[in-house]
Amino acid sequence: MGIDPSVQALQEQVRTESAFVADVRREVAKVIVGQEALVDGLIMALLADGHVLLEGVPGLAKTLAVRTLAQAVRTGFQRIQFTPDLLPADIIGTMIYNEVEHAFFAKQGPIFSNLILADEINRAPAKVQSALLEAMQERQVTIGDTTFPLPVPFLVLATQNPIEQEGTYPLPEAQVDRFMFKLKVDYPSTEEELQILERMTVGVQPQAEAAVEPETILSARQTVYRIYVDPKVERYIVDLVVATRRPKEYGLPQLAGLIRYGASPRATIYTTVAAKAYAFLKGDAYVTPDHVRAVVRDVFRHRIIVSYEAEAEEKTSDDIIEDILKRIEVP
């Protein structure tokens, strides 16, 4: 794969600017044991200006990971617990009457922060979910007659409990598609569990120090967008996406009955941007097929809607992604 000569000039800049990633990882590791994939996913989302859907059973440090990342990046953090009685105004804010001045003024809600943890987003009704997702898309909120821009950087991390679905309001596919990543948070290993026990049962909780300023993240984001993607790699990304829609054309007839809906065009965009962010984390100024393969599962996972036949065969979207990755030729 040929590399444009201008990429060589960018390489040194990427290596210099990506130095803060190691500092952020180190600070987060003071508090969070393991979960490297989760932490890297959150950093990539910050760099790529995308939102994240987190799925995992309770007690896997999802809230702690997001709060710790906010400390390491010196940004604001708000946790919103989604419940069935939550109202849109509880998130975005509302108009309050000032009796002294005899006038209304806008009281901004918790959405006006940098990192927003929407805990158990599927516990709140559709109108509340829509209010949050509109803010995610537009990066602004209207209260009364006034529109307020949201802070920069702005990142929503929404959690879902995969076990208890009773009394929930599942996110529609069109809204789920707005999340760049769906990260699965798994149980720690035996050794990691021992470290958690030793670290969290001594009465003093470790704290992360600020390792980078938000301005550095925003500057790095511009560098991420400049990372080079070879036309062959772009074609590889498109082939991976289109194979989810028309698997027969790619020699995967066995998947045709398992996929109800394939990945949307957002998958193409997000896979490319996420691969650039992953390359930045690795200190590379160009995207390789390995970078694409490293992020494609988290980008595709919630965009492939499996059929009833797939559910009967206990086939998940992850299984389908693996079949596609094995079949599509790597450039």
N, C-alpha and C positions, 0 to 999 in steps of 0.2 A: 504494500500500500504506500503510494508516494505521499510525501508530506510537503505542503506548500512552504517555500522558504521563509515566508513571513511568520510561520508558526515557530520557527527557531527563536525569533526575537521575543515571542510571547512566552516561550518556555521558562526563561529565567524569571520573568515577571510572575508567572503562576507559582513557581517554586518559592519565591519570596513572599508573595501575598498569602499563600496557603499555610504558612508557618503557624498561624494562630490556631489552626485546626487541632494540632497536637496539644496546644495549651488548653483549649476548651475540653478536649477529651480527658486530659489529666485532672482538671478541676472537677469534672463530672464524676470521674472514677473515684474521687475522694468520698463521694456520697453513694453512688450507685455501683453495686457489684455486678459485673458482667453487663449484659444487655448492650453490647457494642453495636450490633446491627440497629437497634432502636435509636441509640444516640447518633450514629452516623446518618440514619434516615431523617432525624430531626434537623441535623446540621444541613443536609442536602436540601431539605424543604425550605430552610431559611435562605440558602444561597439561590435556590431556583424560584423563590417567591410562590410556593405552592402550599396547599393545606394538606393535613394528614388525618386519616381515619385510623385509630388504634383499636385493635381487637385483642382482648385477652381477659382471662378470668380475674376477679378482684384479688388485690394483694400482690400484684407483680410490679409495683413501683412505677406505674404509669404517671400518676400525679407527681410523684417525687422527681421523676426524670425530667418532666417538663419544667417544674419549679426550679430545679437545679440548673437546667440549661439557661433559664432566664437570669439566674444569678451569675452564671459564667459569662453571659453576653451583656450583662448590665442593662437589661431591658425590663419593662413592666410585665407583670404577670397577674392574670385573673383566672380564678377557677369558678365556673358557673355550674352548679348542680342542677341538671335538668330533671324536672318533676312534672307529673300530670297537671298540676295547678299553675304552672309557670305561664306568664303572659309575655307577649313581645316587648312590652314596656319595661319588664324586669331585666331585659337584656340590653335594649338599645337606649332606653331612657324615656322621659316623658316631659310634658309641660307642667310647671308648678306655678301656682299663683302667689305672687308676693303682695301681702296685704299692706305693707308699708308703702310700696311704690305703686300699688294698684295696677300691676302689670304681670303678665306671664313671662317666665323665663325657662329655658331648656335645662333640665337636669340630666346630664349624660349618664348612661348606664355602664355596666362593667365591660361592655364590648370595646370601650375606649382604652385599650391597653395594647401591648405589643404581642405577647403570647397569651392566647386565650385557650384554656382547657375547658371544653364543653363535655362535662362528665355525663356519661350515659345519655347521649343525645337522643336515642330512640325512646326515652321515657316521656318526652314532651310531645304535645300534639303538633299537628302539621303547621299551624300558623306560627308557632314559636320556631320550629325548625326553619321555616321559610324566611323568617326575619333574620336569623343567623346566616343562612346561606346567601341571602341577598347582600348582606354586609360583606361576606367573603368575596362575592363576585364583583360588586361595585366599588369596594374599598371606601365606602362612604355610607352615612346614615342620615335619614331625614327625620327630624323631630319637629312637629308642628309645621311651620312654613320654612324652616331653615335646614339646609343640608350641611352636615359637618364631615370633613374628611377624617378618616381613621388614621391613627399614628402609623409611622413607618419605622422599622419593619412591622408588618402585621401578619400573624400566623395563627390559624385556628387548628387546634388538635382536638378532635372529637373522639370520645371513647364509646365502645359498645361492648356489652357483656354477651359473649356468644352462647351462654348457657341458658339464662333465665329470660325467655321471650314473652312470658305471660304479662299482659297489661302494657305492652310496648306499642310504639307507633313506628314501624320500620321505615327507613328513609326510602323514598322512591328512587328508582334507578337514575333518573335524570339529575337528581340532587347528589346522589352518591358519586356521580361522574365528575362533580366539581372538585373532588379531592384528588390531589396529585398521587398520593400514595395510600395504600391500605397496608399498614404494618401489623403483622401478627406478633404478639408478645407472648413468649413461651416461658415455661417454668425454668428456673435456674438449674444448673448442674449440681451434683452432690457437693463438689468442692466449693462452688459459689454459695450454696446454701450454708455451708459451714462458715464462710467469710461473713455472710449476712448475720448469722447468729452472733459471731464474735464482735461485729461492729455495732450492732443495733441493740445490744443488751447490757451496755455498760453505763447507761444513764446520760451520756454526753453524745449528742448527735453531731456528726461531722457537717461542716458547711463548705460550700464552694465559694471561691473568691472570683471576682471579675477578671477574666482573662482577655477580653476583647471588648471594644466599644462598638455600638450599633453602626457608627459611621464606617468602621472597617468592614463590617458585613455588607453594607450597601455598596461600598467600593468594590469588594470582591465579587459581588453579584454582577457588576458590569463586566468584569474580567471573565466570569463564567460564560456570559453570553457570547464572548468573542472566541471561545475555544473552538478549534477547527473540527469539522465533521466531513470526512471524505465522502464523495458521492456514492461509493460502494457501501459505506456504512449507512448512509441515509436510505439506500435501497434495501438494505438488510432490515432496518427498522420498519419500513413500509411493508415489506414481505411478512414480517412477524405479525403486524397488525391485520393485514388483509387475510392472512391465513386463519384468523379467528372468525372471519365473516364467510369466506369461501374455501373451506378446508379441502374440498374435493380437488380444486385447481392446484393445490400444493401437495397432492399425493397423500391426503389424510382423510379418505372417505369415511373411516370409522368414527370421525369426530362430528360428521354432519348432523347426526341425530342427537348429539349430546349438547350442542350449543344452540340455545334459543336466540340469543342476541350476541353478536361479536363486539369487539372493542370499537369505541367511537373514534372520530378524528382527534379528539383530545388525547387519546392514547399515543398517537404519533407525535404530537407536540410535546407531551409530558415525558415520554421516553427519551426523546432527543435532549430536552433540557436537563432531565435527571442524569442522563449519561454524561453530559457536560459537567454537572455538579460533582458527580462521582470521579470524573477525571481530575477535577480541581482538587478533590480530597487526596488523590494519589499523587498530586504534583505534576500532572501531565497537561500539556497544552493542546492535545488532540484526543478525539474519542476513538477507542478501539472497539471491536466486537465484544471483547471481554467486559468492557465498561457497560455496554448495552445489556449483556446477559446478566450482569450484576444487579441491574435495577428493574428489568422488565417484569419480574414476578410481582413486585410491589406496585407497579403501575397498572398491570393487566388484571390483577386478582379480583378487583371489585367491578371490572368493566365487562367481564365475560359472564353472561347470565346463562347458567346451565339449564337444560331441559328436565322435564319430569323423568325421562328415560335415564338421564345421567344420575339423578338423585336415586332412582331405583337401583342403579348399578354402583351407588356410593362413589361416583366420580365427582371430584371437585374441580373448580376452575384451576387450581394449582396443578392437578393432574393433567388437564388439557394443555396448560402452558408448557409443562415438561415435554409432552408429546410434540408440540410445535417446535420447541427449541431443538429437539433431537432431529427433526425432519428438515427444517430450513437450513440450507447450506450457508456456512459461515464464510464471509469474504476473506 
